């Protein structure tokens, strides 16, 4: 059990190092969350995490639409959202 724990920890460190060596444009919080969640919940798939994050975005956009229906982000194309999801954008 101790060996398994060390291997699991080593894998987390390896994935974390691999992630941090990506270009800044690819350092996405979503990927960081996935690495950490997979460490604590290895049975959860990437698609589960992806769906969970998508649902959060949909809920936020829905609340935003209800409260601020003319907000500029509501007129952004789905292609732009996809680009933002896959690339770190400058603020």
C-alpha positions as CSV (number, residue, x, y, z in Angstrom):
1,X,0.0,0.0,0.0
2,X,2.9,2.3,0.8
3,X,4.5,1.7,-2.6
4,X,1.2,2.3,-4.4
5,X,0.9,5.6,-2.5
6,X,4.4,6.7,-3.6
7,X,3.7,5.7,-7.2
8,X,0.5,7.7,-7.1
9,X,2.3,10.7,-5.7
10,X,5.1,10.4,-8.2
11,X,2.5,10.4,-11.0
12,X,0.9,13.5,-9.7
13,X,4.3,15.3,-9.5
14,X,5.2,14.0,-13.0
15,X,1.9,15.3,-14.5
16,X,2.2,18.6,-12.6
17,X,5.7,19.1,-14.0
18,X,4.6,18.2,-17.5
19,X,1.7,20.7,-17.2
20,X,3.9,23.5,-15.9
21,X,6.3,23.1,-18.8
22,X,3.6,23.8,-21.3
23,X,3.6,27.1,-23.1
24,X,1.8,29.9,-21.2
25,X,-1.0,29.9,-23.7
26,X,-1.8,26.2,-22.8
27,X,-1.7,26.6,-19.0
28,X,-5.4,26.3,-18.4
29,X,-6.9,26.2,-15.0
30,X,-9.3,23.4,-16.2
31,X,-6.3,21.2,-16.9
32,X,-4.8,21.9,-13.5
33,X,-8.1,21.1,-11.8
34,X,-8.2,17.8,-13.8
35,X,-4.7,16.8,-12.7
36,X,-5.6,17.4,-9.0
37,X,-9.0,15.8,-9.2
38,X,-7.6,12.7,-10.8
39,X,-5.1,12.4,-8.0
40,X,-7.9,12.4,-5.3
41,X,-10.6,10.7,-7.4
42,X,-8.9,8.4,-9.9
43,X,-12.2,6.8,-10.8
44,X,-13.6,10.0,-12.2
45,X,-13.0,10.3,-15.9
46,X,-11.7,13.4,-17.8
47,X,-15.1,13.6,-19.6
48,X,-16.9,13.7,-16.2
49,X,-14.7,16.6,-15.2
50,X,-15.2,18.3,-18.6
51,X,-19.0,18.0,-18.3
52,X,-18.9,19.2,-14.7
53,X,-17.0,22.4,-15.8
54,X,-19.2,22.8,-18.8
55,X,-22.3,22.7,-16.6
56,X,-20.8,25.4,-14.3
57,X,-20.2,27.6,-17.4
58,X,-23.8,27.1,-18.6
59,X,-25.2,27.9,-15.2
60,X,-23.2,31.1,-15.0
61,X,-24.2,32.2,-18.5
62,X,-27.8,31.5,-17.7
63,X,-27.7,33.5,-14.5
64,X,-25.9,36.3,-16.3
65,X,-28.5,36.3,-19.1
66,X,-31.3,36.5,-16.5
67,X,-29.7,39.4,-14.7
68,X,-27.8,41.3,-17.4
69,X,-29.4,40.2,-20.7
70,X,-27.3,42.8,-22.7
71,X,-23.9,41.7,-21.3
72,X,-21.3,41.6,-24.1
73,X,-20.2,38.1,-23.4
74,X,-23.7,36.8,-24.3
75,X,-23.1,37.8,-27.9
76,X,-19.8,35.9,-28.2
77,X,-19.8,33.1,-30.8
78,X,-19.5,29.5,-29.9
79,X,-16.2,29.3,-31.9
80,X,-14.7,32.1,-29.7
81,X,-15.8,30.3,-26.5
82,X,-14.2,27.1,-27.8
83,X,-11.0,29.0,-28.5
84,X,-11.1,30.5,-25.0
85,X,-11.7,27.1,-23.5
86,X,-8.6,25.6,-25.2
87,X,-6.2,28.5,-24.9
88,X,-5.2,30.8,-22.1
89,X,-6.2,34.3,-23.1
90,X,-4.8,37.6,-22.0
91,X,-7.1,39.7,-19.8
